């Protein structure tokens, strides 16, 4: 795969991971923990695929030294980084919603 394709993989899978993690947070907020866990699992799988594309770029640069950083590559890395953060926060939000139960959700300031 060429550099542009790897960046596209990072961007698309990173975006998918973010969307699924945010969906998981909404599902947990609504009390649908089973769906939230499933969405979070899918988010993690997409995040792994984004990481694989990133690793391929790093490997290519280490082996061939021909990878030039571009705005497109920075955009892809940004998607991966933000997806990681949102995925981790989603885990915590789901935990908090489970721990607090329905009363916590109804009394929450961000509902």
GURO-474711 format. One line per 2 residues: number of its first residue (from 1); their letters; for each residue x negated, y negated, z negated of C-alpha. Coordinates in steps of 0.1 Angstrom, whole numbers, plus 5000, padded with zeros to 4 digits. Layout:
BEGIN
NUM> A> X:Y:Z  ...;
# end
This chain:
BEGIN
1> XX> 5000:5000:5000  4987:4965:5008;
3> XX> 4984:4936:4983  5016:4920:4994;
5> XX> 5036:4952:4990  5021:4957:4955;
7> XX> 5031:4922:4945  5066:4928:4959;
9> XX> 5068:4960:4937  5057:4941:4907;
11> XX> 5082:4913:4913  5112:4935:4922;
13> XX> 5107:4960:4894  5099:4933:4869;
15> XX> 5131:4915:4878  5151:4947:4875;
17> XX> 5135:4953:4841  5145:4918:4829;
19> XX> 5180:4921:4842  5186:4955:4826;
21> XX> 5171:4944:4792  5194:4913:4792;
23> XX> 5223:4936:4800  5213:4958:4771;
25> XX> 5214:4928:4747  5249:4918:4759;
27> XX> 5261:4954:4755  5247:4956:4720;
29> XX> 5263:4923:4711  5296:4938:4722;
31> XX> 5290:4969:4701  5284:4993:4730;
33> XX> 5252:5008:4717  5252:5039:4739;
35> XX> 5253:5017:4770  5227:4993:4755;
37> XX> 5203:5022:4749  5208:5035:4785;
39> XX> 5202:5000:4800  5171:4996:4778;
41> XX> 5158:5029:4790  5163:5020:4826;
43> XX> 5146:4987:4819  5116:5005:4805;
45> XX> 5114:5027:4835  5115:4997:4859;
47> XX> 5088:4981:4837  5066:5011:4841;
49> XX> 5069:5009:4879  5060:4973:4878;
51> XX> 5029:4982:4857  5019:5009:4882;
53> XX> 5019:4983:4910  4998:4960:4888;
55> XX> 4974:4988:4880  4971:4995:4917;
57> XX> 4960:4959:4923  4935:4960:4895;
59> XX> 4921:4993:4908  4918:4980:4943;
61> XX> 4900:4948:4930  4876:4969:4909;
63> XX> 4868:4993:4937  4867:4969:4967;
65> XX> 4865:4934:4952  4886:4920:4980;
67> XX> 4917:4909:4961  4923:4871:4964;
69> XX> 4946:4856:4939  4976:4839:4955;
71> XX> 5006:4820:4942  5026:4851:4952;
73> XX> 5004:4873:4930  5008:4849:4901;
75> XX> 5046:4849:4906  5045:4887:4905;
77> XX> 5024:4887:4873  5048:4862:4857;
79> XX> 5077:4886:4864  5059:4915:4848;
81> XX> 5049:4894:4818  5083:4880:4811;
83> XX> 5099:4915:4817  5076:4929:4790;
85> XX> 5086:4902:4765  5123:4905:4772;
87> XX> 5122:4943:4770  5106:4941:4735;
89> XX> 5130:4915:4723  5159:4936:4736;
91> XX> 5147:4965:4714  5148:4942:4684;
93> XX> 5182:4927:4692  5197:4961:4697;
95> XX> 5183:4972:4663  5196:4940:4646;
97> XX> 5231:4945:4661  5231:4981:4650;
99> XX> 5219:4972:4615  5243:4943:4611;
101> XX> 5273:4961:4625  5304:4944:4637;
103> XX> 5304:4917:4610  5269:4906:4619;
105> XX> 5279:4903:4656  5311:4883:4649;
107> XX> 5293:4859:4625  5263:4855:4647;
109> XX> 5255:4820:4659  5245:4832:4694;
111> X> 5277:4851:4702;
# end
